[in-house]
């Protein structure tokens, strides 16, 4: 599945390489950290990149659902980040695997839980509230 058909972001800000899996309950995405990534400093992927990766993973999940309904993906904006936990920052060459679970969906607000792992070890997680622009 082409990521660009699911999210509004374009290079150099695309923070998802692929959709790993998708179901009604959850979506998993991945990103291999490259030295040229705009969120990399001194071979370390920064916390802002982790938040953006989780947000884009959420957007990709919503994009899959809207395209399955025959609609164009909608724009979403981070309304809040809650309980952000970062255990460590990934390094260049590592692959982040992120799982998104929708906790709540009321009107134009979606609340998701995102958890990112590198080599099966949790590196970050948070709850995002996303406002969807119709």
N, C-alpha and C positions, 0 to 999 in steps of 0.2 A: 504494500500500500504506500502510495506517495505521500510523505509527510506534508508537503506543500499544499496538498488538496484538503488537508484537515485543519491546519492552523494558519492564522494570518501572518505570522512572522516570516521574514525572508533573510537570506544571508546578509550579514554575518551573525545574526542573532538566533538562528535556528539551533535549539539545544536538545534535539531528539534525532537519533540516527534511524530508529525503526520502532515499530509496534511489535512487541514480543508476543503478547496475547491480549485478547479482549473477550469479555463475557458480560452478561447483565450486571454482575456484581463488581467486577474489577477490570482494570486495564493495566498492563505492564509495558513499559517502554525502556529503551536503552540509549546510552550516549557513551561513546568512547572519547576520552579527553585527548584532544590534539594540542600540540604546542601553539598552534595558530588561533586557538579559541580566544575570543575577546575577554573571557573571564579568567584566563590563566595569567598568573603572575609568578615568576620564578619557578616554573614547572608545577605550580599548585593551582587547582581549580578553586576559585574563591566562593565564599558563602553566597554572594549575590547570584552566582551561576547556579548553585544548588537550588535556590528559591525559584529562579527562572526555569530551570529544568523541570521542577515539580509543577509549576504553573503551566508550562507548555504540555506536559504529560496530561494534565487535566483538560487543557484545550483540545488535545488530540482525542481524548475519550469522548468529549462532547461532539467533536467533529465527526467521529465515526458514527455516532448515534444520529446526527442530523443528516449525514449523507445517506445512511441506510433508510431514512424516511423520505429521501428524494429532495432534500432541502440543501441549501448552501450553508456551510459552517458560519456561525455568528461570532462577532467580536466579544471577547470577555476581558474584564479588567479585575485585577486583584483588589478586593475591597479590604481584606485584612489577612494578616498572617498571625496565627495563634500557636502557642506552645512549640515554637521552633527549637529543635534540638539538633546540634551538630556535634557528632563524636570526633570526626576528623575530616579534613579536606582531601578529596581525591587528587591523585598525581597524574601528570601526563602519561598516557598509555593505559591507564586503568579504565575499565568500563563500569558505568553506573547502571544499575537495574532499578527502576522505580515502579512501585505499585500504587495505583490510585483507586480509592474506594469512595463512592459517593455516600456521605452521611445524611445529607438532607438536601431537598430541592423544593424551594418555595418561590413561586412566580419567577422572577428573573435573577434569583440568588441561588447559587449552588455551593454547598459546603462539602469539601472533600478532605480526606486524610491521605497524605502522601508519605511514603517511606522509601528511602533510597539506600541501596546496598552496593558494596563493592566486595566481590569474592564472598558473598553470603553473610557479610558483616554489615550491620546497619551503620551508615555514616551520617544520615540525617533523617528527620521526619518533622512533619508539621501539619497543622490544619489550615486550609486556605478557604476563604470565603471569596467567591468569584461572582461579580455582577455581569450578567449577560445582556448585551445591547441588542434589542430586536430590530 
